[in-house]
Amino acid sequence: MNFTYNLPVNIIFGCGKVNEVGKIAKPYGKKVLIVTGKSSAKKSGLYDKVKNSLEAEGMESVLFDRVTQNPLTTTAIEGAEFAKENGCDTVLAIGGGSIMDCAKAIAFLAVNDGDINDYIFNKKQSDKALPLLLIPTTCGTGSEGNGFAVLTNPETGDKKSLRCSAIIAKASIVDPECMMTMPKKVLASVGFDALCHSIEAYTSRISQPFTDALALYAIEQIVDSLADLFHGSTDKEQWEKITIASTIGGMVINQAGVTLAHGMEHPASGLKDIVHGHGLAALTPAVIEASYKGNPEKFARISKLMGGCSAADCAEMVKSFLSRIDMTMKLSDLGLTEEDIPWMAENCMKVSAASVANNPVVFTQEEIVEIYRKAM
């Protein structure tokens, strides 16, 4: 057994911790670029709370509120230019995974020259970025716990991660109370994404004891909490469970990676701009059905945590779980067609080579075509 584990992320967890953001941010700079989506952080009052907390510590801030779902490389470039024009020395994100990922790329591009796609495809490398602080408002991507920033190139449809230690947050303020304004459809989607992170990291061919232990804990927390929260529970302990599990999911994929469901989903959402969690809901049962024989012991353990008996019924347990959160769907429900499959399979091999290689069974492009068909 040989492995390394290095993840220098500062997680500040707890209800009400967002009120301390000014004190937490103060050591890192004087002028903050706050990155959000178009409206939710403002409507919830969280943006004003953060801005006022920064001002109380003598810090200035400017707002960049142009991030959309499946964030674009071009938006990150625009945000970096905005940060430089305004003399920002720190970047702070308020939002879900798309916003945090875009903020990471903005912090990176603000101090690195050249084409971002060269860094994404490892043609160029850098270990520099502006100091970064993250406040997640959805319990899904776990971006607050890793050094990944998933971006889509609008010219090619390539959806792939910028990955480097420089974009690991100096501090991630993980406050369950920031999650409680999510619509239930958003909760279901991001919660299932979080579940997939831990399932995929646990079954990855490059998993290790630390990630296995964390992933199993996170899977159990999500299975115990997500459906109840979706159906209206206001139990703060349930919110704490799913929030910490989401962050753990981000941490474990930083070390063990994701596998084929994520690898196949990125071409789908890169092509059609679909909701990431919906793409995973359509693909994950088909991927597990094709893959469980590659590691029956681990898939059996996942199945049992979800109420099943063996590896062979793991895909059915996932389908049953999806039905409890109103997430039963196929790729065809999301606007994808049989004609899209050849491009998606080819793009999967291009942008998701590591995910293909991490899967318990390593499939050929032709076999991936068949899995896409089953998910249609």
N, C-alpha and C positions, 0 to 999 in steps of 0.2 A: 504494500500500500504506500503510495507516494502522493502528496498533495501539498498545496500551500493555501493559506487563508489570510487575506489581508484586505480589510475594509474599514478605512479610517473615517467613518461617518459619525457625526455627533447627533444622536437622536434625543430630542427633548420631548418626552411624552407625558400627557396628562390633560385632563379637562381644565380649561382656563389658561393653559400655558401660552396661548396666542397673545394674551394681554402683556406678556413680558418681551415682546418682539423688539421693542426699542432698546432695551438693555442688552439683549442678545446680539443685536446687530451692531451696536456702537463700536466694538473693537475693530470692525472690518472696514470702516470708511466714514465719509462725511455726506456723500450724496448718493442716494439709492435710486436705481431704476426699478420701479414696481411693475411687474409683468402680470397681466390678467387676460381673461377673455373679454368679450364685449360688454357683458352686463352683470353676470351673476354675483361677482364679488362686491359690486356696488349695491345691488338690490338687497343682498343679505346684510349689508352694513359692515362687512369684514374689511373692505378696503379702507373705509374711514377709520375704523378701529386701528388698523395697522399704521396708516398715515399719521394719526394723532399720537400714537405711541412713539413713532420715530421722531416726530417734532418735539415731544416732551424730553427727548434725549439730545436735542440740538441738531438733529439730522434733517437735511433737505431730501425731497423726493420728487421724481417726475414719473408720469404714468405712461406705459406702453400697453394699450388694451386691444391689440389687433390679432390676437392668437385665436385660431379656429381648431376644430377637431382634426386629427391627422395633420399636425403642423407642417408647414412647408419650409424647405430650405430658404426660399426667398423671403419668407416672413422673418426668419432668424437673421438673415443678412440686413433686412430693414431695421430690425430691433437693435442690432449691434451698431449700425450707423447712428441711430437715434441716441444710444447710450454715449457714444463718442462725442456727438454734437453737443450734448448736455453736460459733459464732464462728469459722468457717473463713475464712481469707483467701486460700487457694489451692486449686485443684482438680487432682487427678492421676488419670488414667484408666489402668487396666491391662486390656487386652482387645482384642477385635476392633472392627469398625466400629460396631456397635450401641452398645457401651459408650463408645467415644470420642465418638460423636455425642451420646449422652445427657449425658455429662460436659460437653461444650461448651454444651449447652442449660442445664444446671445452673449453670455458671459465668456464663452470660448472665442467667438469671432471678434469680440471687442478688443482683443489683444493679440490675435493671430491673423496674419495676412494670407491671401490666396483663396483658392476655390474650396469651399467646405466639403464638396464631394470628394476631393483628394484626401481629406482627413477621414471621411467616412469609409472610404475604400482602402485606407491604410497606405496610400501612396505618399502621404506626408504625415508627420507626427509632431505633437507638441504637448508639453506638460504645464502649459500656462493657461490661466483663465482668471477673470475677475472673481473676487470672493462671492460666494453664492449662498443664499438662504432660501429655504423652501417651506411653504405652508400648504400642505395638501388639503383639499376640500372634498376629495372623493377617495373612498377606500378601495382602490383598484390597482393602479399601475405599480405602486411601490417605488416610483421614481425618486422619492425622497431618500431611499436607502441604497442607491447605487450610482454608478458612473456611466449610465447609458442615456442617450437622448435620441429617440426614434423620430426621424424626419422623412418627409416625402419630397422627392424631386419632381416638381410639376412638369418638367420637360420630358422625363423618361418614365414616370410612374414608379420609380424605384423607391421603396420604403425600407430604410435601413438605419442602423444605429451609429451615431457618433459615440465612440467609447474611449474614455481616458480617465485617469484618476483626478485630473484637474477639475472635472465637472462633478465630482462628489461634493455635496453641500458641506460648507463649514458648519452649518447647523440646520437641522430639519426639525421644525416645531410641529409635532404630531399631536393635534388636539382633537379628540373625538367629537367635541361640541361643534367643530367646524364642518362635520360631515352631516349634521342632522337636518339640513335644509334641502338635501338632495331629493328630487322626485323619485318615486319608487322604481320607475323604469331605468333611470340612471343608476340607482343603487344595485339593481339586479345585474346590469351589464358590467359595471366596474367590479362588483363583488365576484362575479364569475371569472373575470380576468385575474383577480387576485388568487382565486382557487387554482386556476390553470398554472399560474406561475409556480406555485408550490408543488403541484402534481408533476409538472414538467421538470423542475429542478430535482425532485426526488427520484424520478425515473431516468434522468439524464445519464449518459455513459460517462460523464465527467463529474458525477456527484461524489460527495465525500462525507465522512461522519458528521462534521459540523452542519453542513447543509441538510443532510438527511434528518437530523434531530430537529432543526428549526422548521423544515418543511412539514414534517409530520404534525408538529404542534400547530402550525398555521392551518393546515387542512382541517384538523379537528375543530379549531375555533370558528372557521367559516361555516362548516357543516352545522355547527351548533347554533349559529346566530343569524345567518343571512336570510333564510326563509322567514324566520320570526319577524325580523326587522322589515322585510318586504311586506309582510301582512299586517304591519302597523304597530309592532311592539315599540315602546318608548323606553325600554329598560337600558339605563346607562351602561350597565355591565355588558350587555350585548353589543352596544356600540364600541366599547373598549375592545372587546374580543375581535370584531371584524377589522377595526382600525389597526390594531397591532399586527394582526395576521397579514394585512395588506402590506405594511412596511416590511415585515419579514419576507414576504414574497419577493419584494424588490431586492432585498439583501441576498437571498439565496440564488436568484438568477444572475446576480453579479459574479458569483463564484462558479455555479454549476450550469449556467446558461438555460435557455429554453430549448424545446425540442420541436417536433414536426408540426404540431397544431399552430404554434406561433409562426413557424417558418412558412406554412401554407397560407396563413391569414394575412400576412403582410402584403403579398401580391394582390390579394382580393381587395383590401382596403386601399392599397395604393392605386388600384385600377378604378374602383367605383366610389371611393370616399365613404365606405360604409362604417358603421359604428364597430369599433374593434371587438368589443365584447360579444356583439351579435355574430360577427364572423367566427369567433372562437366557439360560440354555442353551436353553430352549424357544423363546424369541422371536428371538434374534439371527440365526440363519440365515434366517428368514423376512423379517426387516427388511432384511438385506443383499441378499437376492435382489430385493427390491422397490426398493432404493435405489442399487445400484452404478452405474447409468447416470448418476446425478447427479454422480459424480466418478470416472470409470473409471480415470484415472491412479493415484489414491491407492488405490483398491480393488485394482488390479493389483499395486501394490507390497506391500500386505498379503498378498495371495494368494501372491506369490513368496516372502515370508518364511516362509510356512507350507507351502511345497513345491508350490504351484500355478503356473499359467502366465499367468492373465489375470484381469481383473475379473469376468468371467462365471463363473469357477469359485471365486470367493472364498467364497461361501456353502458350497460343498461342502468346501472346505478347513477351514472352521470346524467343519462336521459331523464330518469325519474327526478333527480334533483333539479334539472332545468325546468321540468314541468311545474314544480312547486313554486318557481319564481317567474313563471309565465315567459320562459325563454326558449321554448321548443321552436326550432326554425331550421330551414334548409338554406343553402346558398341561393337557390332560385327565388326564395322569398325576399332576398336582399338585392335583387336586380341583376344577378349574375346568370349567365347562360352557358350552355354546352360549348358555344363558340369561344368563350373566354378561357376555357380550360388549357389549351395548348400554351397560350401566352403565360398564364399563371404558373404552370408547371415549369416552364423554362425560366421565368423570373425567380421562382422559388430556388432553383439551383444556383442562380446568380447572386441574389441578395441574402439568401438564408442558408448558405453552404454549411455554416457552423451548426445551425439548428438541425439540418438534415443529418449531419455527422453525429450529433449528440443523441439522436433518437435511439431507443432500445433496439429497434430493427432499422437498419440503414437501407432506405428504398432507392431504387433507380428513378429517373425522371418518368419513365413509362408507368411505373407502379404508382407514383404520385398522381399521375393523370387519373388512374382508376380510383384512388381515394377521393379526389375531387368529384368524380362522377357519383360516387356513393353519397357524398355530402350534398349533392344537388337535390 
